Amino acid sequence: MSLNPADILGFLQSVHPYDTLKLAELEGLAAQIETWDVSDNADIYQHGADLPGLFIVFRGTVEISDDNGALLSRLGPRNSFGERGLLQDGKAVTAAKASEAATLLVVPASVFTQLLRNHPTFARFFDRSYKAPSQGNDLAAITIDSLMAANPLTCSAQDSVLSAAQKMRDSKVSSLCVTDTDGALTGILTLRDLTFKVVAEDMGAQTLVDAVMTPGPLTLDPSAIGSDVLHLMMEKHIGHVPIVESGRLLGIVTQTDLTRFQAVSSAELVSQIAKAKDAQEIAQATARIPGLLVQLVAGGSRHEIVTRLITDIADATTRRLLALAHEALGPAPVPYLWLACGSQGRREQTGVSDQDNCLFLHDDVSEEQRAGYFAQLAKFVCDGLNTAGYVYCPGDMMATNARWCQPLRVWKSYFEGWIAKPDPMAQMLASVMFDLRPIGGDETLFANLQAHTLQAASKNSIFVAHMTSNSLKHTPPLSLLRGLATIRSGEHKNALDMKHNGVVPVVDLARIYTLQGQITAVNTRARLEEARASGQLSKSGAGDLLDAYDLIAETRLQHQAALVRQGMAPDNFLEPSTLSDFERSHLRDAFVVVKTMQSAVGQGRGMLS
């Protein structure tokens, strides 16, 4: 089909973002565009081929497939393709062929690059990555290294309190970290200790630091964020938090360090929860979570920060309920550990969250204690969580279910059995349990269990194959005709399920990478980052998937915040009609990336090519 520049010009004036160019610019572009006529069922390019430029369908239909041959899209006039490869290394990341005779416009790669550089509209249209606005002095977006005082002053437990006090006076600090001969943190000495213990009790200036320090102080690791410090201080009523990695003291954060930053409202909720006398008072705090969600989304906080802060509130709620249970029931007869799974375990809770939890009990527990004290403890906490808005798990994945309140030896047998005989139910349970995270109690009951289980599971090829198959059951909501596949009937007809067909497919993929690479991270984004760093995912594959996940997760949170602003309860069902053409295009491209990665995992190759 012969096309002249006038034909091309008229066509481009009806295609976004070309319609934003001035007439002279558009005329210049039309003169540089090449025309390709492609016969029926002919290849346009193969995966990995050098791309001559950006393709635009003028006439006909084009099919786009991933490198495993899975059909991703059927494109008609005004649709473009090839941009993902051009934005990376210039090589095709998909394959394209004409399913019927087609005429294509080809914007040369150099011209495409120039358009991106010179026209922000083009750059915004084709850039699928999410870039959050600057957070300013928001503790939710500040890493520990920007808050802590590095190389803090230290002393020995065998020093006198006189020499310690003189060191604090001379350096104008309010605390000293107490370390052993190897430099490991063993305690902390504060001005409060000197005042309330040494002076108030007239202990004498030569008293050893060991007698008045706080041994085994609460610490955080370098991966923490500013709000973690604030939450810990408010929940535990402390003013100094050492930062430790693998036993090595890196720095310390004090209340003074936080004064230049504005406390986020999530910290207020954590503080309110830590002082609550019962579940009803806790519910008064958690009822403010939707408002917090709106505030954080409106402020441009990234999705992993929003969900982390909301999960912190659930963690504080759980720990407070455990403390209240101890007041009501008395101390536990044997050590135990309360763990969260699901979205709380992954630190990915949103404005819509139920509860998923379990109890690990010490092997010394008797059946009478398990069915008595610990059953009462589980009921107290789960009922309290329900009162606070974390509704009972529909699948009964809760510590109130006797199956999930067991001695450690039973839990080990569960994991061993699921791995040895990976039937569908075992796969579902294993998927949930791979997201376990300790919340309150004796964490030694969980020590090494995760690493041991990952190692055993990764070596069982049948288990890995079943887990992989199970992870592909949730698929992105794509229709072949460049659209989004919505729910066809029921209460949420014509909507997208942004949980089960949006974020869950990525969560499942990340869990497979965790299994294959024995990655210990629990959070989905952290798992993807580790998979990239370890080579489990290629840099380009990980980059695409992270960008896709960010966009899907951000869209989900924005939808929830919009509902709250309208006075409605947040949910996960988004109607595409509420999005602009631009937003729908980007969201669909994100789903295409996820489907491509699922296809690669399903072929057993990952994304290392």
VODREN-152724 format. One record per residue (C-alpha): residue in three letters; x, z, y. Coordinates in pm, whole numbers, plus 50000, padded with zeros to 5 digits. Example, Ala and Ser with C-alpha at 12.3 -4.5 7.8 and 13.67 -1.06 7.14 Angstrom:
Ala512305078049550;Ser513675071449894;
This chain:
Met500005000050000;Ser501604989250325;Leu501525014950604;Asn502735009750958;Pro503735037451204;Ala500275036051365;Asp498595043351030;Ile500955072250968;Leu500475085551321;Gly496705085951291;Phe496915103350952;Leu499345130551069;Gln497105139051364;Ser494595152451109;Val497125173250910;His498315208351004;Pro500905217051131;Tyr501715181451244;Asp498625182351466;Thr500415207851686;Leu503135183151790;Lys503035164852119;Leu502115127952092;Ala505655115852171;Glu507115139051907;Leu504575127851652;Glu505275091251724;Gly508985097451674;Leu508275115151344;Ala505985087351218;Ala508755062051275;Gln511135082051050;Ile508755087750760;Glu509195067450442;Thr506305054350231;Trp506345056249853;Asp503845038549627;Val503705055249287;Ser501865040048991;Asp499415058048766;Asn501065085248547;Ala504525078448695;Asp506995106648763;Ile507785114449126;Tyr510575138849048;Gln511665162248768;His512525199048784;Gly516045203548925;Ala516195169149087;Asp517595164349438;Leu514665162049680;Pro514745133849937;Gly512365152750163;Leu508935167850200;Phe506115148550030;Ile502615144550179;Val499815128649977;Phe498295099850176;Arg496195085849891;Gly495655093849522;Thr496245125149315;Val499495143149226;Glu499995169148951;Ile502545197049000;Ser503965214448689;Asp506515241748638;Asp509685236348436;Asn507855246548118;Gly505275219048164;Ala502455242348269;Leu500125225548520;Leu500065244248851;Ser498095221949088;Arg496355188849141;Leu496925177249496;Gly494905152449695;Pro495265136850044;Arg496765158650320;Asn498425182450074;Ser502215185450080;Phe504695195149810;Gly508435200049760;Glu508895225450037;Arg509975254249812;Gly512935234649680;Leu513885222150026;Leu513855257550162;Gln516245269049887;Asp519005245349776;Gly517355211549810;Lys516555208849438;Ala513045207149296;Val511685239649151;Thr508695221049001;Ala507985186548856;Ala505585161549015;Lys503855130448884;Ala500985108348999;Ser497915114148781;Glu496485083048945;Ala498095056549166;Ala499235073549485;Thr500735066249823;Leu503065093049951;Leu504655099850288;Val508175113650267;Val509545133650560;Pro513355131150517;Ala515015164450439;Ser517085163850758;Val513995157150968;Phe512095185050790;Thr514945209350864;Gln514935198751229;Leu511185204651254;Leu511605239751113;Arg514395246951361;Asn512675233451670;His509025242251613;Pro507995278451540;Thr504615266351412;Phe506375246951137;Ala508655275851051;Arg505695299751028;Phe503645275450819;Phe506315268750558;Asp507995302950545;Arg506245321850264;Ser508275353850300;Tyr506765384750460;Lys508505399650762;Ala507175432850879;Pro507215441451249;Ser509835465651375;Gln508905501451300;Gly510725518051587;Asn511225555151527;Asp508885557351228;Leu510075581850964;Ala508245561250703;Ala510695532850758;Ile513915552350813;Thr516435556150534;Ile518255588650472;Asp521625575450585;Ser520265570650938;Leu519135607050952;Met521645628150763;Ala524855643850886;Ala527535629950657;Asn530345652050521;Pro528595684950603;Leu530535717150642;Thr530995736250318;Cys532195769850194;Ser532845786749862;Ala530545811649695;Gln533535835549696;Asp534005833750075;Ser532885863450283;Val529735860550493;Leu531945869050794;Ser534135838250749;Ala531055817150679;Ala529305829550995;Gln532405822651203;Lys532595787251066;Met528915781451152;Arg529435795851504;Asp532535775251576;Ser530945742851458;Lys527525750451610;Val525625744251285;Ser522765763651124;Ser523845760850761;Leu526735756550518;Cys526575738750185;Val528155759749910;Thr530255739449667;Asp532425746849364;Thr536035736349309;Asp534905701549198;Gly532855696349513;Ala529475699549337;Leu526675716049534;Thr525835750849403;Gly523925766249693;Ile523145767150064;Leu523715794250325;Thr521615794150643;Leu521355814450961;Arg518105828350821;Asp520035841950520;Leu522535858950750;Thr519785874150964;Phe517235884450702;Lys519665895450432;Val523085904750567;Val522045919650904;Ala518575932650819;Glu519795949050500;Asp523155960350644;Met525095944050360;Gly528445943250539;Ala530645915250671;Gln532735912950354;Thr529735905650132;Leu530335874249929;Val528355842950009;Asp527285842449644;Ala525175873649701;Val523045859449984;Met523005821549947;Thr520095801749804;Pro521345789049467;Gly520335754749336;Pro518715743249662;Leu516145715549671;Thr517835681949732;Leu517045645149775;Asp519015614449669;Pro520205585949895;Ser517215564049803;Ala514845587549988;Ile513235578450319;Gly512725599750628;Ser509195609850538;Asp510455623350204;Val512515648850395;Leu509625658650618;His507205661850325;Leu509655683450129;Met510285706150427;Met506595710950496;Glu505565715750134;Lys508385739950047;His508775756450388;Ile512475748950418;Gly514565736050708;His517625721150539;Val517765694050271;Pro521145684450118;Ile521515648150007;Val523125645749663;Glu523995616949432;Ser525125623549074;Gly525965659349170;Arg528115648249466;Leu527205661549811;Leu526805632750057;Gly525195649150359;Ile522425671350488;Val519265666850694;Thr517865695450903;Gln514705700451106;Thr516795693851416;Asp517675659551279;Leu513975651151267;Thr513055661551620;Arg513875627651772;Phe511405611151540;Gln507645613851558;Ala506175629851249;Val503825606351066;Ser500355619150989;Ser501025618150615;Ala503275648250667;Glu500395666850828;Leu498285660350520;Val501035672150287;Ser501405703850494;Gln497645709750491;Ile497515704750114;Ala500445728350054;Lys498475756350226;Ala495065748650073;Lys493285777249896;Asp491205755249664;Ala490315719449572;Gln487665717649844;Glu490275724250113;Ile492545698249955;Ala489645673549966;Gln489395678750343;Ala492955665650370;Thr492675637050123;Ala489495625250296;Arg491785614350580;Ile493735590150358;Pro491635559550457;Gly492395566650822;Leu496075569750739;Leu495895536450559;Val494445519650867;Gln497105535451090;Leu499995524750870;Val498735489250816;Ala497975485151186;Gly501475497551266;Gly503005470251048;Ser504395493350778;Arg505485474250469;His503285477850163;Glu505885497549964;Ile506085522950249;Val502285526050277;Thr501825531349904;Arg504775555449888;Leu503285577450161;Ile499825576950005;Thr501315585649666;Asp503235614549823;Ile499875629449913;Ala498675626349553;Asp501895642749432;Ala501475671749676;Thr497835675349569;Thr498835677249202;Arg501565702949263;Arg499255724549474;Leu496585723749204;Leu499195733848945;Ala500155763349164;Leu496505773349206;Ala496025770248829;His498885794548772;Glu497255819249011;Ala494005816648818;Leu495325814848462;Gly498635832948485;Pro502085818848408;Ala502475792448140;Pro503355806747797;Val505995779547736;Pro507675753647960;Tyr505625722448036;Leu505845691048247;Trp502985673648427;Leu503575636248460;Ala501745608348640;Cys501415573348504;Gly499755542048637;Ser499915535549012;Gln500805571749093;Gly503685570248847;Arg504945538349015;Arg504345552649366;Glu501955524049438;Gln498665541149521;Thr496395525349780;Gly493095535649935;Val491465531449592;Ser493015552549316;Asp491835570949009;Gln493975596048820;Asp496285588948526;Asn498275618448396;Cys499525637148090;Leu501235669247981;Phe504505673247790;Leu504705707547626;His507745725547490;Asp508025722847112;Asp507645760647085;Val504005758147195;Ser501455770546943;Glu498225752146868;Glu496335781747016;Gln498305778647342;Arg497865740947353;Ala494115742247293;Gly493725773347507;Tyr495935778547812;Phe497105742547855;Ala493645727947797;Gln492385750948075;Leu495325741248296;Ala494595704348244;Lys490895708948319;Phe491635728948634;Val493995702448771;Cys492015671548666;Asp488775686148800;Gly490575694549123;Leu491985659449151;Asn488485645349101;Thr487165668249375;Ala489965656049601;Gly488925619749550;Tyr491175609649259;Val488325601749024;Tyr488525606848649;Cys490295578548467;Pro487705555148310;Gly490015551148010;Asp490425589047972;Met494175586448029;Met494315622548146;Ala495835655448040;Thr492305667947956;Asn492345644147660;Ala493985663847378;Arg495895632647276;Trp497775633347607;Cys498505670847605;Gln501055674747328;Pro504445689847240;Leu507505668747315;Arg508045661046946;Val504595645046931;Trp505285624347240;Lys508495611747082;Ser506555602146770;Tyr504045583546988;Phe506745561947142;Glu508485556346810;Gly505195546046649;Trp504205522346929;Ile507575505246910;Ala507635503446530;Lys504055490246497;Pro503225471246816;Asp499505464646770;Pro497335456447078;Met496385492747140;Ala500015503547109;Gln500975477047364;Met498415489247612;Leu499485525447573;Ala503175517047589;Ser502595497447909;Val501005527748072;Met503635551947944;Phe506555530948067;Asp505415540748418;Leu505695578448365;Arg507075599848648;Pro507455637948648;Ile505355656048910;Gly505555693248836;Gly507075716248575;Asp510225715548364;Glu511785681048407;Thr514245686948123;Leu511345678447890;Phe511575642748017;Ala515355640448047;Asn516855611347851;Leu513465602647694;Gln512915572547918;Ala516405558347862;His516205564447486;Thr512795547747463;Leu513885517647670;Gln516935513047452;Ala514955514947129;Ala512175492447257;Ser514505465647395;Lys516205462447054;Asn512915455646873;Ser512295418346924;Ile508775420446780;Phe507855448247022;Val509315428647315;Ala507355397547209;His504105417347188;Met504755433947524;Thr505445400047677;Ser502225385747536;Asn500295415947661;Ser501795412148009;Leu500405376848043;Lys496765386647995;His496245391448369;Thr496625357848542;Pro496685348148910;Pro493335334949041;Leu494255298149068;Ser492095267349039;Leu493805233948981;Leu492275216749283;Arg494475234449538;Gly492065263549553;Leu491555299749451;Ala489505309049145;Thr486995335549249;Ile484805358149036;Arg481835337148920;Ser479085362948886;Gly478115398948936;Glu478535422949225;His481795407149340;Lys480845370649301;Asn482975346649508;Ala485695372949559;Leu489265376449435;Asp490255407449238;Met493425415949430;Lys494315443249182;His493905428748833;Asn494595392448928;Gly496785399749229;Val499315427949201;Val498895436148829;Pro500445403248705;Val503585411648905;Val503535447848786;Asp503375435048428;Leu506225410348485;Ala508395437548636;Arg507725459548333;Ile508995431848104;Tyr512175428248310;Thr512515466248285;Leu512255464447908;Gln514645435247870;Gly517235449748107;Gln516685486848026;Ile515975492948395;Thr515125529248471;Ala513295523548801;Val509525529148787;Asn508385513349115;Thr507565476249079;Arg509545464049377;Ala512515485549281;Arg512355470948929;Leu512455435449067;Glu515385444349293;Glu517295459249000;Ala516465428948784;Arg518015406749051;Ala521065429149093;Ser521695430648718;Gly521245393148666;Gln518035397648468;Leu516465375448734;Ser518205347648923;Lys518605353049297;Ser516225324549377;Gly513685335249114;Ala513775371349229;Gly513565360949593;Asp510485339749528;Leu508785366949323;Leu509555394449574;Asp508185373449858;Ala505075365149654;Tyr504535401649559;Asp504985412949918;Leu502405388250045;Ile499845396649773;Ala500295434149819;Glu500155431850199;Thr496985410850184;Arg495385436449953;Leu496185465250191;Gln495015445650496;His491715439250319;Gln491285476250241;Ala492135486250599;Ala489635460950735;Leu486865476250522;Val487715511250645;Arg487595499451006;Gln484095486250935;Gly483015520250807;Met483045509350442;Ala484875522750138;Pro488065503550054;Asp488065481649744;Asn490145454249580;Phe487705425149611;Leu488665400149879;Glu486485370449970;Pro488725340350051;Ser486205329550314;Thr487405358750529;Leu490905343250542;Ser492105315050762;Asp493195281950606;Phe496765292450680;Glu496345325950502;Arg494645310250202;Ser497425284450171;His500145310850171;Leu498255333649933;Arg497735305149687;Asp501425296149704;Ala502245332349621;Phe499965330749317;Val501665298249210;Val505035316049214;Val503655344048994;Lys502135319148751;Thr505455300448734;Met507305332648651;Gln504705341548388;Ser505195307548231;Ala508965312948221;Val508595347248059;Gly506095333147812;Gln508675307247706;Gly511155335547646;Arg513655322847902;Gly513115345648200;Met514155329948529;Leu517905327748482;Ser518085289948509;
